[in-house]
Amino acid sequence: MNSKPLWKPTKFAERNGRLRASVSEQRSRVSSRLVTELVAREYGRAIPLYVRGDLVDMGCGKAPLWGTYSGYATSTFLVDWANSLHENPLLDCVCDLNAPLPFEDQRFDTIVLSDVLEHIQDPMPLWHEMMRVLRPGGHVLLNVPFLYWIHEYPWDFYRYTEFALQRFAREAKFEVRELTAIGGFLEVLTDLTSKRLGRIPVAGRPFAVITQELVFRWNERRSRSGRSATPNHTEMFPLGYFMVVRKPTAE
């Protein structure tokens, strides 16, 4: 990353040795604190398992995961497009992910695609491009929303089921290593309620924070007990999905 001295934590933060949602209202929107916690948990668990070598963070925005994956990657390369709603002082490359990527074949060992795929007008070409620029044995770590509000207006195009994600991976010749639903009916209900509570003066925001924290703790206990959703147990009301795919090694 060219602008390493400029990087600062944003929506994610290390707390008690774990990746969590930031408690700063300037960094982590109160109305989305629960989904941020759930996404942070997945990346905090998966990054040590899969990140290695040369990493590219596509559609990185303010690179909220850089502080975690930079400790496992040999090098990091930050990419975003010029239409982002965020300032991009950290970028190594400005390019449109809807177009062919300006990288040579097998350039990277790891790709991070966090909250990006829903903003791509035609996702299949990007999947093929990721396969092209990834080295054999490399991984893509990604997450997408599902039952979640419209964001990054007007660049929010799709919501994908786990079956669509599996199809994308299959058609691009990736191996699916993980595909997990993020949250369920209670988490979706809590997220929607918190977004309304946040508009209530004085008491609304603290109540939204407390409610989301309680549901997150409940989700943690449920996850530790092994009742979280997996590809063999379809969650009917997910907030989103977390996925890891691998490029096969040559025979």
C-alpha positions, 0 to 999 in steps of 0.5 A: 500500500502506497499510503500506509502512514495515512491508514486509520481504523474505520468501521472495524477495530481490534478489541480484546484480541478480536476483530469487532465493530468500532464503538466510535459513532464516527467510524461505525454507523450505530444503525448497522452495528450488528451486521458490522460485528457479524462481518468482522467475526467472519473476517477475523476468523478467516483471514489467518486461515486463508490470507497469504502472499500478495493481496489485493483489496478490490473496492476497498474504500477506506480499507477497514480490513487492512489492519488485520490482513496486512499482518498475514500478507506479504504485500497489499494493493488497494483498488477502488473506482473513481465513483466511490462515495468515500475519499480514497487517499490510500489507493494504489490503483483507481479502476472500474471493477466492471471492466477488465482488471489492469493486472497481469495474469496470476498477479495475486495470492489473495483477493478481498472483495468486501461489500462489493459484488452487489455494486457490480453491474454484471458480476460474472466477468469480474469472477472470471477476472479474479480467476485470471489474476489469482495464482493457483491455490489462492483464495478470494474472501468476500461478503455480500448483503442480502436482507439489507437496506439500499446503500451506496446509492445509486450504485446498489444493484443486486442481492444474491442468494447462496445458490447464486454465489455457488453458481458464480464460483462454479462457472468461474471454476473456483472451489468453494471452501466456505459459504456461510449465512450471516445472521438470520430472522432475529438479526434482520429484525434487529437491524431493521429496528435499529435503523428506525430507533436511531432516528428517535431523539435522545433515547433511540441511539443508546437503545439501538446500541444495547439491542444490537449488542444483546443480539450479537452476544446471543448469536455468539452463543448460538454460533459456538453451539454449532447452530450457525447456518452452513451450505447444508443448512439454508438460512431463510432470512440471512442478513448476508453471506460470507464466502471463501473460494479457492483457485485450483492448483495445476495438476 
